[in-house]
Every structure is written in structure tokens, then in C-alpha cells.
Amino acid sequence: MSVRRYRIGAPIPTESVVKDIPAEEGNLPGWKLQTDKEGIVSLSISMTPDTIVYGLGETLRGINKRGWLYTSNCTDDPHHWEDKHSLYAAHNFLLIVSEDSCLGLYVDTPGIVDFDIGYSRIDLLSIRLNDGAADLYLVDGFSAPRQIVREFRSLIGQSYIPPRWALGFGQSRWGYRSADDIREVVTKYEEAGIPLDMMYLDIDYMERFKDFTINRETFPDFDQFVQEMRSRGVRLVPIIDAGVKIEEGYSVYEEGVQNGYFCRKENGEYLTAAVWPGRVHFPDFLNEQARAWFGSQYRFLLDKGIEGFWNDMNEPAIFYTEDHLKEVFEGIEQYRDKNLDIQSFFDFKSLVGSVDNNPEDYKRFYHAYHGRKIRHDKVHNLYGYYMTRAAGEFFTRHCPDKRILMFSRASYIGMHRYGGIWTGDNRSWWSHILLNLQQMPGLNMCGFIYAGADMGGFGADATEDLVLRWTALAIFMPLMRNHSARGTRRQELYQFTQTAAFRNLVRLRYALLPYLYSEMMKAILQNDMLMIPLAFEYPADHRAAHVEDQLLVGGSIMIAPVYQQNAEGRYVYLPEDMTLLRFRSPEDFDREILSAGDHYVPCALHEVLVFLRKGHVLPLAQIPDDDTFRGSRDLKELPLQYLAFDADPAFYEMYRDENFERN
């Protein structure tokens, strides 16, 4: 049982690992190592037909990552189609499980890494290090996947713990333009009797999209507004973006320029790029002094009563750089007044389409990191991690006895110590309900316990049945947020006809919180998982290894969401006898003991299926069936009831009031 480190080349440190493991001589045991004439290193290992590959955190496709190409390259791409290879995150941990072996591999390097998991050759897993250097951490000597995960998680440090209220229900939308817009949403949730803990502020709360500012015309008396919302049980959670607007008289910009805290080009000039506010500079989060400075800017909002934030656009997203925009305009001139045939038309289209997130733009600027000048593309995957680290380190200094909500879009392993993540700009597609479920185990393996997706989908127009089914899944996710894009159909839960069904789903979420919070805390403190593939708990069950649409949530329950439109139920595989709890509300549910095996289980749109394991307990807060319950602030006063299936009395003690952290 061991963790061993093997070094290839001279990798740039990421500070994602908290234990000092001396590097060993020689190559990674069992892996073939090759270096091509361009210095690109690849390593590979054979896979047997039964090999399953888990991990890689936030990626597309299933829980088993076998059969596709994945590239660790934090990418601002809102189109999460199956043919994509990169999302917003870079989580380079693999868990490789075969009938006679189980090992974990962490490829620690901030550069681009390509994982070919049985795509080019069905029996081969190959890893390509584009920068030719990495620290490879091999975790082996354990017989069970969960043991590998625990050992790896102890290597990278304890996961972020959010405040308890952050497990409540939150509402967001890009398009809430004023305090009155927020008030209207909160009022309509109150009128519908749907509990609500958080309202998220997207970019419109800022003065012309400038970080750490308030639009005083649309959000007058902001300090008072924060307190008004708190008196109604709602916390405001504003967005913070990576780019700092270039504007004379804007203190954040002027301080950054004066102290040299922004990223520079090779000639020493500050890089000028663009995002929401137009021209911006990017803070050099990898520079320790710049990181401390940027983190201290969060005080502006903390001092106004804000207790949570979400970091965005921190891959970083680039609408354009001035340098490349100039190149594009010069290139366009050669096409003026020409007859564009098929080839020249596509060349022209490609030129115009190269403006945003151009790979060459990420080679135009540099960081001051550990006393070295390093080109951004060599450390690209660290940028979002270090932005969130800037905030997390400041929170520890400024308010060490208080938990601040923090989650991010871009991330790398190591950021899990400072915040959670949401999985970015998904769509209101049925397939993305399943994607939400399938991403969670990989995220947990990489330390991201407080995580979730935009419930109902961010882009495209949602349907009522999709939002119902997605909500029925989201009530089990630590981060439960309904979020959508400007211009799409409004999807606040009170917008639909089945308001009572949505109300009962959210009430059920709060009833489940004593269990979910306790299981989340156990996963964090024990370096374990909250969202668990069936194969991890039932390793001898061959069928369990191939179930991709069911998960264990903590130790007591299994979930099996419905994720197909017009479905009236679904098939469920039970690895053991379980009690089916069919919830219509926290107090209205049926129980039925089902034997191990396959079952078709009906499930109406207003129902939630929960499968309680034999010998286990599910505690539920007794939520009043009236409008007096508003959210997490009312939860601590409520008694618990216990649903059990042949459970030992000792299980009850795990969830007694004195053991459930309420502050």
C-alpha cells in the first residue's frame, strides 16, 4: 500500500499536493514511456476487456471514461456536445480498475495533457504530456477503488467545507438587472411557498461590469438591500470575473497597474484582452503578491454583508486580445470585393471565428511564478484554481472563524481546498440531466465534494417536465442552483403550472439536509466520496460495474433519476434488497421492499425515487406543510424522523441533533 512519485523532466510546480513524496528513480512500473523528436512524452498501459477507467473530474460522457479522447485544457466552451474533448476544468486523476488490479494515477502538470482511453486502440490507455514534464503519483497496493480514492485525497488535502446554508436552494439567472428584479423573484417564491436560501447576482449588479463595484442606479443602497434580503432568509451571492476593466479612476485597475499585478507580454507591456466590460487586464494570480492583493478586494463586498461568491470567466475566457484583433482586421482586407468560393469562404469564416479564445492568445502573456517568468499556456490550467485560491486565502486571513461560500467555473486539482465548482454552461437538454449525475463521482474523486450543475440547464429553453425531473435529481446535489441565460425561457420554479410539485420537491431537499450535510461532512473529513458508483460498494457484482445512471449518495441511499422525456418510469438494478421510498413530499411517501435484481419502477413527474439500503437509516427533518418554513434558517428547530430498513440502533446516533452541525 503506497503512494510513489516519479518525475518526468522538470515540471512546473502546481502546489496541488500537500504531502512531500520524494521522487523515485526509473520509469513508472508497468507503463511504457516514449519521447518523440519534438520532446513530447507519452506513456501507455494495456487494458484488458474488463478494465474500467474512472476519474478525470469534470468531463463529458459516462462514469467509465473508456472509449474517448479527453484533453486537460481549461476551455471556455458552452457547447457541451459529446464530441468535445475539454470543458472548463483540468482534473488529471485516473482510477484504473481491472479484475485483478486497482491503481490510481495523478498526472500533476499545469500544461495540456491528452488522455486516449481506448480510442485509438481499444486495448490501450495512453497519456500525452504536451510539455514533456510531469510529476506522476502512483497509488497502488489497495484492493478496492474507495481505498485508492481515500489515499489520493489524503495526498491532495482536505476538501473545501461550505457554510451549511449553502446546501439550501438557490435561484439565479443572467438577466436580473436590478434590486427590484431580485425582490420580485424572492416575493414570488414566498407566495408560492417554495423555500429559498440564495439569490445569485450575475454581471448586471456591477457598474459597467467592473469587479468589486455596484451599479448604484439599479442597486441603490446596496448595504441595506443585503440586509433586507437577509431579513427574508435570503443571502445574495455575487459573481466575480477574472478580467479587470481598463479605466482611469477605477481603483482596482489603478492599484493593479501601479503595483505591477497584471499579466505582461514578453516586451513588458500589460496584455490587453477583452471580456464583459470590453478591454481588461488579467491579474497575475500566480504571483503571490498579486494574489494577496486581488483576494483583499473581496472585502469590499464582505463589508456590505455578502457571505458568498462565484468566480467566473477564469479559464481565462478571452473575447479577443488587441493584438489578435488587429491581425484579424488586417486579414479581412484581403477578402474585400473578392469572389469567395467554397475554400476562400471557409478560410474567411475561420479567420473571423478565431477572434475569441484563440490558442495563440494564450501564448502572448506571462506570469511571475516562483521567481520565474513563465508563459501563460505553460500554466494555463492553474489560472482559475489560483483565482479561487486568492479568495480562499483572504477569507482565512480576514474571517478565519466564518465559512464563506465560494465556487468557481475553471479549476485544477488543488482548488478543491478553497472552493467548490459548478459545471458551467450546460443546456436544457435531457441528456444533460444524465451528464449531471455522471460527472459527480469523478468530481468527488478529485476532491470536489461541494459541486453541482445548473439545474434546468443554462442555455436553451427548458420545458416544465425537464425542470421537474432535473429538480428531482438536484435535491441530492450539494450545490443546488437553478440558473439560466438571458434570452431563454424563464425557469424559476413558480413560473410553471405544477407549482405544488416544485414546492414539495424543494421541501424534500430541506428534509434531506440532515442526512446530506452529515454525509458530505463525512466524505470531506474522511477523504471519501458522497456520490459513489455502484461498483465501488459492490465490487463482486459484475452488473453493478456497468450501471451508469444510478448512484449511491452517502452510505444509506441510492438514487435512480428519470432523465428521458415522457417516460413514466424507468428500469432500476438493485445489487441487494432495498426499500423503495416513493416521495411525493417529505410527509407523503410509500414504502415497498424490493428484492435484488431488475425492476421497472413507475415514477410520476411529481415523484422522487429513493432506495434505502438494508441495515441503514435515512433521517428526515420534519418540514411543516405550510408557508412558515423559509429555508435553512428554520431547519435547526425541527425534529428528525428516521426511516430505516433493518437498521442497527447505532445508526440512529449518527444523526442525532447534537451530531448535526447547525452553525
N, C-alpha and C positions, 0 to 999 in steps of 0.2 A: 504494500500500500504506500504510494508515494506520489509526490509531485516533483518532476525533474524539468530543468530548464536547459534548452540547447540554443545556442546563439548562432545565427547566420549573419555574416557581415557585421556591420556596425549600425544597428538600428537606432533610430531616434527615440528617446525615452518618451513614454506616454503617461507615466505615473498612474496607470490603471491598476497596478498590482501593489498590494500593501505589505507583502512578505518578501524578504530578501532571500531568494533562492539562488545559490551560486550556479553559474553555468557549467555544464559538464562538457568534457571533450568528446569529439566524434559526432556522428550523424544521428538523427532521430531513429531509434530502433524500429525496424520493420518498415521504414519508409525509404523509397528510392529518391535520391537527391540529384538534380541536374541543374547545370548552369549553361545558358546558351551564349552565343558570341556577343550578345548585347548586354550581358550581365544580368539578365532576368533569371531568377531562381525559381524552380518548380520542384515540388515534392509530391509523391504519389504513393498510394497504397491500394492493394487489391481488395475488392469487395466480393463476398460470396453472395449467392442469390438471396440469402436470408438477411443480409446486412441492412440495418435501418440507420439512417443518419438524422439526428436531431440537432437543434440549436439554431445558430445564426440570427437569433433575436428577431428583429423586425424585418421580415422578408415576405415575399409573395409565396403563393402555393401552399402546400399542406404542412402538417406537423412533421411528417417524414420528408426531408428535403431532397431525397434521392430523385435523380432524373432531370435535373435542370442546372443552369448556369447562374451563379449568384456573384455579384461584384460588390465588394465593400467600398462604396464611394458615395458619401452623403450627398443626396441629389434632390433638388427642388423640382419634383415632377408630380403633379396632381393626378396623373392618369395611371392608376394602379391596375394596369391590364396584366394578364397572365404572361405576356411575352416580355415584360420588363425584367431587368436584372438587378436594379438598385432602387432603394427607397431612401428615406431621409436619414437612415442610421447605418452604422458600421459596427456589427457585433460579431467578432471573429472567433466564436467558440463553437466547436463541433463536439457532439457526443455520438460516438460510433458504436453501435451495438450489434453483435452477431451472436449466434447460438452459443459459442464457446469463448466469447471475449466481450469486454466492455471497456472503452477508454475515452478520455476526453482530451481535446487538443485546443489550446488557445494560441492563436497566431497574433502576437502583440506587435503591431507596427502601424503607424499612422498613415501610411501610404495606401495606394489601391491594391486590393487583393482579389484575385479571381478564384472562385471555387467551382470546379467542374465535378459535380457529384453524379457520375454515371451518365452524363450527357454524351460526351464524345465516345466514350467506351462504357458500356453498361456495367462492366465489372471493375471499373477503376474510379477512384476518387483522387483528383489531382488539385493542387493548390499552387497558384502562380503569384509570386511576390514581385510586383512590378518595379519596386525599388531595390530588389535584391538583398533585403536585410529584414530580420525579424528576430524577436525572442519567441521561441516555441516552448510552451509549457505543456508537458505531457502528464496527464493524470491517469494512472492505471493501478492495477492491483486490487481493484474492488470488483465485486461480483454483480452489483446492482447499479442501474443508472442513477438513482437518487443519491447513492453514496458518492458517485463521481461528481454530481452537481454540488453536493454539500462541500466536498473538498475544494472544488474550483471556487465556489463562492467564498470560502474562508480565505482563499488566496487574494481575492479582489476587494474584500472588505464589506462591512455591513451595509445593507441597502438603506436608502432614504426612508424615514418614517414621516408620513404626513400628519397634520392635525386630524383629530377624529372627525371633525365636521366636514373634512374634505372627502369623506366617504358618503356624504349626502348627495342629493340630486342637484345638478346644476344646469342652467339654461344659458345658451349662447347663440349668437347669430352675428355674422358680419352684416351690419346694416342697422343696428341700434345706434341712432345718431345723436341722441340727447338723453338727458336725465329723465325727461318726460316719457321717452320711449321705454326706458327701463322701468319706470314707475307703472306704466300701463301693463307691461308683461307681468310684473310682480302682482299687481292688483287682480289680473285675470286668473293667475294661478291661485290666489287666495279665494276668489269667487268660485273657482272650480273645486276647491278643497284639495288641491294637489300639493303636498309638501314640497318645499323648495329651500335649499340652503345657499346656493350661489347664483349670482348673475355675472357673466363674463363680459368684460369690456374689450371689444375688438378695436381696431385702429382709430375709429371715429371719435373716441374720447380725447384724443391728443389734439394739441394745437398744431394744425398742418402736419400731422404725422411725425412730430418730433418726440423722441423718447423723453420721459420724465417731465412732461408738460401736460397741462389740462386746457382743453378748449373752454374758455370762460364764457363764451356766448351760449353754447349748448349744454354745458355742465357748470352753471353758476353755483357759487357756494358749495364747492365740491366736498369740503370737510364736513359740512352739515349734511350733505346728501349721503355720505358714507355712514354717518351716524343714524340718519333716518332709515336707511336700509337695514342696519344692524338692529334697530328697534323693532323691525318687522321680521327679524330672524334670518336676514339675507346678507351674505358677505359679497362685496364686489371684488372681482379678480381681473385686474387689467393685464393687457398684453404688453410685452416689451420686445422690440425688434433689434436686430444686430446693427443696422446701419444708423449712423448719427448724421443728421441733416447738416449740410454746409450752409451756415447762415450767421452773418455778423450779428452780435448782440445775444446770441443763443449761448448760454453759459456752458453747457455740456460740450458744444463744439469748440468754444474758445479755450476752455481748460484743456481739452484733448490736444489741440494744436500747440498751445503754449508749452505743454509738458512732453510732447512727443509721444502721445499714447496711441496714435493711429498707425495703421499699416502703411509702409512706404514701398515705392517701386525701387528698382535697382539703382536708379540715379539719385535716390534720396528724397524725391518728391512724394507727397502723400498720394496714394491711389484715389482717384475719383471714380466712384461707381454710382449706381442709382438703384433705389428700391422705392418704397411707397412715397417718401417725401421728395423724390427727384434725386438730385446729386447728394451723395453721402460719402463719409469716410468710415472705414471699418476699424473699430477698436482692436488693438493687438492683445487679445485675451491671453495669448501665450506668454506675454511679457508680465512678470509678476507685479510690477508697479502699476501697469495699466489695468491689470485685472482687479487689483485692490481699489483703484480709482473708480472703475466702472461699477463694481459692486456697491460702493458707497453711494452711488446715485439712487439706489433703490430706497434710501432713507427718505427722499422727497415724498414718496407715496406711503411708506410705512408711517411717517409722522402724521399723515392725514387719516390714519386708521385702517389702511389697507393691510390685509394679512395673507395675501396670496397673489401669485403671478404666474403667467405662462410666457415662456420665451419662444419667439418665432423667427422665421426667416434667417436662421442661424447655421445654414449649411456652409457658407452663407449664400443665400439667394442673390443673384445679380440680374437686374433688368438689363443693364448694359454698363460697360465702362466707357469713359470718354474716349479712350484710345481706340477701342474696337469700333465704337460708333462712327468715329472719323473714318476708319478703314472701310466700313460698310457704305457710307455715303459716297466715298471716292469710288468704290467698286460699282455702285449703282449707275454711275455716269456712263460706264462703258456699254450699258444696255439701252440707254436712251435712244429712241427713234429706230431701234433695230427690230427686225422681224424675229420674234422669239419662237424658234422651233422647239420640238419636244426636249432636246438636250439643253439648249440655252435657257428655256423657261425653267426647267428644274434647277439649273445652276443659279439662276436669278433668285428663285424661291429659297434655295438653300442659303444663299448669301444673306437674304433678309431674315431668314429664320435663325441665323447664327447669332443674333444680337444678344439674346438672354442666355444666361448660364453657359457661356461658351467655355469649353475646357481650356482654351488658350488664355482666357482672362485670369484663371486661377494660377497661372504662371507669371503674372505681371507684378505680384506684390510679395512682400517678405515679412517675416516675424523675427523679433528678437527673443530667442528662446534658449534658456540655459547658457547664456553668453554667446550664442551663435546666431548668425544671420541665416535664416532658413526660408527657402522659397515656399510659398503657401501650399502648392499642390503636394509637397512632400509631407505636410502635416494637416492636410485638408480635413481629415476625419476627426480631428481634435477640436475644431473650432466651436461647434455647438456645445460640446462637453465642457470646454473651458469657459464659455459664456455663462453656463449654468453654475459652474464651479465658482465663478466670480461672485454670483449672488449668494450661493450657499455659504461661502467663506465669510461674506459680510454678515449674513444673518447670525452665524455663530459668534462673531465678534460683537455685533450690535444688540442682539436679543437672545443670548445663549439659553435662556430658560423657556423660550417660546418656540413652538413649531410653526414655521411659515410654509404655506402651500407653494410648491414650485414644481412645474413640469415643463418639458421642452419638446420641440419638434426634432431637431437634429441631436444625435447622441453617439457616444462611443462608450464601450465598457469602461467603467471608472466614474462616469457621470451618474451612475446609479446610486452613488454615495451622497449626491447633492440634490437629486430631484427625480421625479418620475417622467414618463413620456406619454404623449398621445400620438397616435399613429398617422396623423396628418390628414391630408385632403382626400379622404375616401369619397365614395359616391353612394347615392341612394339606390344601390343595386342589391338584389337578393344574394348574389354571390359574395358581397362584402359583409353580410352577416356571418357567413361561414368563415370568411377571412379573419374577421374579428376574433372568433373563437380560436382559430388555428394559430394565430400569432402569439397568443398568450403564453403557452408553455415555453416557447423559445425565448420570449422576453424574460420570464421568470428564471430560466437557466442562467441568463446573463446578468441577473441581479435586479432587473426592473420589475418590482412587485406592484408598486403603485402605477398602474398603466390602464389604458383603455382606448377605445376608438370613438369617433364622432357618431354617437347613437342616432340612427335615422339617415346617416350619410350627409356629408358636407356639400358635395356637388350634386346636380341633377334634381329632379322633382320627386319628392317622396310620395308614396301612397299610404293611406291610413293603415292598411293591413301590414305593410312593411314596417311602419313605425311601431305598431303593436308587437310584432314578432321580434323586432330588434330590441325594444324595451324589455321584453321578457328575457332576453339574453343579458342585456346591460345591467340588470339588477344584481348580477353576480360579479360584475367587474369592479375593482377598487375605484377606478375613475369612471364615474357615470355622468356623462355630459351630452346633452342634445345640442348639436351645433350644425349650422347650415350657412350657405353662402348667399350673399346679396344677389337678388335676381332669381333665386329658386323659390319654390313654393314654401310658404310659411309652415313650419312643422312643430311649433310649440304644441304641447300635448293637449291644450284646451282648444286648439283650432279644429279638432276633428269631432265627429258625431258621437263616438263612443267614449265620451269624457269619463264616465264612471269606470270603464275598464282601465283606462290610463291611471285614474286615481288609485284604483286598487293595486295596480302593478307597482306604483311608486310607494304606496303604503307597505306593500310586501317587502320592498327593498329595505325600508327602515325597520321592519320587523326582523329581517335577517341580519341587521347590522351587528348585534352582539356576537353572532357566530362569525360573520365575515371579518369583523375587526380582530377578533381573537385569533382566527386562523391566519390572517395577514400578519399579525404580530409574531406568531409562532414561526411563520415562514421567514420573516426578516431576522429574528433573533437566533434562529436555529440554522440559518443559511439554507433554507429549504424552499419549496415551491408551494404556491397557493393553487395554481392551475396546473393540473397533473394529467398527463396522458394515461390512459388505462393500463398500457403495457408496463408502466413504472410500478404499479401496485399489484399487477397480476402477471409477473414475468413468465410463468409457466403456461399461460393461456395464449396460444397462437393467435386466436381470433382477436384478442384484445389488442395485440400489436398492430392490427390493421384497421382499427376503428379511428376515423379521422374527424368525426363530427360529434363526439361526446367527450366530456372532461370530468375528472374529479375536481371538486372545489373544496380544498381542505381535506380533512380526514373523514368526514361524515357523509358527504353527499356527492352525487353525480348529477350532471345536467346533460340534457339532450335537446337542444333548441330546434324548433321548426324554422327552416330557412328557405322554403320553397313557396312561391306564390300559389294561393288557392288550395294548398294542402290542408286536409282536415285532421292530420295526424302524421305519424312517422313510425318507421321501424327502429327499434332500440335493441341493442345487445346488452344483456346483463351477465357479467362474469361470475356473479354469485346471486343468491337470493337477495332481493331488496324490497323495501316498501315503497310503492309509488305514492307520492303525495301530489294530488292534483289540486293546485291552488287556484281559486278564483278571487280570493282576497286573503289577508292574514288570518281571518277567522272563519272563512268559508273554504273548506277543502275536504277531499275524500282520501281515504287510505285504502290501499289494496296491496297485499303481499304477492309479489311476482317471483316465480322460480327462475333460476339461472337459465339463460338461453335467449332466443329471439322472440320478440313480441311486437305486434303492431299496436301502437298506443294512440287512440284518438286524442286530439288536442284542439279545442276551440280557440278562436282568436283571443278570447279574454282569459285563457288559462295558462298556467305555468306548470311544467312537469319537473318535479324534484324527486330524485331516487335516494332514499335513505338506506345506508349500508347496515347490515346486520351487526349488532353489538355496538352501535353508535347512537349519538344523541344530537338532535338539532334544536338548539334554543331559539325561541322567537320572542321578541318584545311584543307585549300586548298593546298594539296600537289602537287607540279609541276610534270607533267608527263614527266620527263627527268632524267638524271643522276646527276643533280645538288643537289638533296636532299639526304643527307647522314644520317640523324638521328636527335636526339633531339636537337642538337646544332642549327639546321636550323629551328626548329619549331617556335621559338619565333617571327620570322619575318613574319610569314604567316597570312593572313587574315582568318577569320572564315566565314563559311556559316552555315545557320540554316535550318534544316529540322523540320517541325512542323506538328502536327495533331490537328487542332482547339485549338491552344495554346494561353494562355493569354500573352500579351506582356511582362508582368513582368518576365516570364520565360527566356526571352532573356537576361535580365540584369544579370542573374546568371553567364553567360558565356562570358560577355564582356571581352576584353583584359585586362583591369585593374584589373579584378577579378580572372584572371588565373595566379597563381604564376609561374614565369618563371625562378627563380634563382636556 
